[in-house]
């Protein structure tokens, strides 16, 4: 019997496999197509034949009917993992055992223990882990990060995060959605994690947090709005930093029809407001600074995928650069653990009715 033919890798391109073809796969597929001069898609896998067929018809990318076909391919260097959160720890461990770098859709995992296991597995294998937390790649966030670094805003005094989004009953009708067993968390871990990660990237982790979390009556069958769920869709938290700065977090998916998320920072040198992808800065001396886009659609309403894929493409491009240059991605596993630790602490404080120390992960 003839030996199987091993695919060759085109010069300057990396062969990548995709595992998971659900709702989140669309912006990633578009990004892979945009970056085809750098990426060769070896195959895309879902256990559902129907989902594979729909994905191939929509995006024109090749599919495989066995995940092992990707993990056992010696020419494939990385996996784009887009499966539900409760599968991440197991699948990342399999990728690590197969010697594949991983770009992982958020969150790291459905549980804090699983999140740490994901990072440990990749570190132990000496492989690169990137995490899809694309808000850090927005032009507005990058500009504000630069202003924070160079001291333009002065010393931060007060900050506020607001994620007032809307998710309708149809969104929660998908089996397992909104349940700890699959998603691991509600508005904090599933929706607000992107804005919270950008916030942590700007200001770091607080010293202590207090908070309240609840599941609103909208998520109860008695209201006629849909099935019940066991994760939170309304959260209010207060944060205290070691330098004395105070901050608040207001997050919900019960705010119809959904509004742009906001990060506000007041410093000794002026104030900054990030609203969606628009940054407005007013300095004490009178200077104004603006960046980003007005009126960008960012998925805060009933359609969670109503946004451009440009920031997903930036995440993928950075991941490829990191592999080529032998460096860490801008948001690697260790960096992603920070927002996980913040979310874990808020929910612990809400559950225990007390303040919780936020230790570095």
Secondary structure, 3 states (H helix, E strand, C coil): CCCCCCCCCCCCCEEEEEECCCCCHHHHHHHHHHCCCCEEEEEEECCCHHHHHHHHHHHCCCEECCCHHHHCCCCEEEEEECCCHHHHHHHHHHHHHCCCEEEEECCCCCCHHHHHHHHHHHHHCCCCEEEECHHHHCHHHHHHHHHHHCCCCCCEEEEEEEEECECCHHHHCCCCCCCCCCCCCCHHHHHCHHHHHHHHHHHCCCCEEEEEEECCHHHCHHHCCCCCCCCCCEEEEEEECCCCCEEEEEEECECCCCCCCEEEEEECCEEEEEECCEEEEEECCCCEEEEECCCCCECCCCCCCCECCHHHHHHHHHHHHHHHHCCCCCCEHHHHHHHHHHHHHHHHHHHHCCCEECCCC
